[in-house]
Amino acid sequence: MKEAASEKIIVALDVPTEDAAAALVDQLGDTVGYFKIGLQLFTKVGPSIVQRVQQSGAKVFLDLKFHDIPNTVAHAVESACTLGVDLLTIHLGGGGEMIAAAEKAAAKTNTLVLGVTVLTSSDEHTLSETGVFCEVEPQVIRLATLAHSVGVRGLVASPKELGALRSAFGDYFTIVTPGVRPAWSEANDQSRILTPAEAVKAGASYLVIGRPITAHANPREAVQRIAEEIDGA
């Protein structure tokens, strides 16, 4: 069965309080596939917000971007999996041993590990500041190749690298794509962006969208407009 357009939408709960998050979940829980819980909200509220989203019927994308020594990351992944989250993130910059430890920790669960390649706010200058002297796309492919080598099946990558990733790996990866902005919204702090239709055409599996929905005067209307755009793709 073809996945509905709205199921491809992951709403980013980048809000400061549990009440604000709960209001969005109540309003949108029956309209989208996932909610993303990131560092701001999880640090403020804790695991209870995961349960709150699950009660709405939506799935949970826990976006904490684990990056530490392999043993610590493995235990963090185990803890996340016990919460029943559907997706969670690690930084591929942690290296092969760490990535493999994360994947092994999640292997017998229903949680999909997503390897973060290069953040959508980053560019060649950002990479060079950290000692990576190349353009963004080859770095994304390098990190994706590392993820592939240890069996990770999911990535987080900007829309601009989707074509290269699909050319290199076909349908192997589930690719979650932030940096998606409808034509009628502002780019904000994202550098490498596409519209929802462009991102889906390029090969995105799921789209992470925050402010164009959560800051909209009518978030349900915003979701509907984005879903219609995805359908049109």
N, C-alpha and C positions, 0 to 999 in steps of 0.2 A: 504494500500500500504506500502510495506517495505521501511523504510527510507534508502536512499543511504548512503554508508559508509562516503562519504565526508561531509554529513550533520551532522555527529556526531562530527566533528572536530570544536573546538572553538579555533581560533587563538588569542593568547594573544598579544595585542598591547602594550607591555611593552617597549615603546620607548619614548624619551624625548621631541619630537617636533610634532606639527601638520603635518608638511611636511613629516616626516618619517612615521607617521601613515597613511596619505593619500596615500603615495606611496605603502604601503602594501595593503591597501584597494583596490586601483586601480588594483594591480597585482593579488589579490587573491579573490576579492569580488564575482566572479562567480564560485568559486571552493569550498568554505566551507560554513557551515551553519551559523556560528556566529563569531563575533569578540568580544573579551573581552577588555573592557575599565576599567583600574584600577586606583589606586590612583595617580600614577605618571603622567599619561597622562591627567586625568580629572582635576587634580589640576593645571596643566600647561595651558590647553586649554579651559576647561569649557564645557558646554553643547553642543556647536557647533559641537564637535567631534561625538556626538551621531547622530546628523542629517547627518553628513558626511558619516557615516557608513550606515545609513538607506537608503541614496540615492543610495548606491551600490547594494541594494537588499538583503544584508545580514541582519541577526538579531543581536541585541545588548545584550551582557551580561555585565551589569554594576556592577563591582566588587569593591564596596567601603566598604563592611563589616561594616555596621552600628552597633554601640554598644554604647548606651547612655541611658538616662532615657526614659521610655516608650513613653512619649508625644513627645519628640524630635525625636525619631526614627520613630514614626508614621508619623510625618510631613515630615521627610526626605523621607520616602517611598512614601508618596503622591506626593512629588515633582518629584521623580524619575519616578513614573507612568505617570505623565503628559508629560514626555519626550517620552513616548511610548516604553520604554525599555522592552525587552522580559523576561530577567532574572535579578535579583538583589540579593545581599547578605546581610545577617545580621549575627552577631556573636551569636551563641546559648548560649554562656557563659553569655549573658545579662539576662538570667532568663526567667521564664514563662510569666510574665506580659509584659515584653518587646517584647518577641516573638509574643505573642497574639496580641499586639498592631500593630506590623508590618503586620501580616497576615490580620488583620481587615482592615488596610489602603489600602491593595492591593486587597481585596476580590472581588470588583466589576470591576476590570480591567483585562486586558489580561497579566499582569505581574506576573510571578511566583517568589515567594520569596524562596530563597535558604538559608538554615541554615548552616553556617560553623561550622563543628564539631571541629576537631583538625588540625591545619595547617600542611602541608606536610613537613615543615622544623623542626617540633617539634618531640620530643621523650620523653621517661619517665623522663629523666633528666629535660627537659624543663618544663614538667608538675609539677614536684616536686618543682621547683623554685617558682612556683605560688601557692603552697599549695595543689596540686592535687596529692595524693600519690597512684597512681595505674598505670597500664600499659595503653598504648594508646587505645587498642581495647575496654576495658570496659568503658572508658570515652566517646568514640565515640558512643557506644550503649546507654549510659546514656543520652547523649545530644540528640540523635535521638529519644529516647523515649519521651523526653520532647517536642520536635518539633511535634511529632505525636499526643501528648495529646492535643495540641491546634490547630491542623488542618493544620500545615505546610506540603506541599506536595513535597518539594524539599530539597536536601542536597548537601553540598560540602564535599567530603570525599576522603581520599587517596585511591589508589588502594588496599593497604594491608587490608583495612577494608571492602571492597566490599562484600566478601563472608559472613562475619558475619552479615552485614546489610541486605543482601538479605535473609539469613536464618531467621532473626528475623522479617522482615517486608515484605517479598515477593516483589511484584511489586508496593507497595504503593508509594514509593518515586521515583521521578526523581532524579538521582544521577549524579552530575557533578564532574568529577574526574581530578584534577591536578596531578602533580607528574608522568606524563606519558612521558616516554623517549623511542624512538625507539632504538633498539639494536645498531644501527650505530651512536648514538649520545652520548654526555657526560651527566652525571647525574647533574652536576653543584651543586646548593645548595639544591637540593631535597634529603630527607633522605629515604622516603618510596615510592619506585617507582616500576612500572611494564611497560612492553612494551604495545603499543596500543592493540595488539591482546590479550595479557594476561588480560588487563583491561576490554575489551569488554566481554571476556569469563567469567570474574568474576562478571559481572553485571553492568558495567558502562553504563549510558545512553548517556553521552556526555564526550568528552575528551578535556581538556584544554592543549594546546601545544604552547609553545612560541619559545624559542631559536632554537630548532631543525628545525623549519620552518623559523623564521624571520632572523636568523643568517646564514642560508644556502646560498650557492652561487647561488642556483636557487630555491627560495621558492615554486614555482609551482611544480617543480619536487619533492620537499620534501613532499608536500601535496599529490601528486599522490602516492608516495611510502607508505605513512602512510595509505591512503585509501585502497590501495591494501592489506596491512597487515590486516586492519580491515575486509575487505571482506574475507580474508583467515580464519578469526576466526569463 
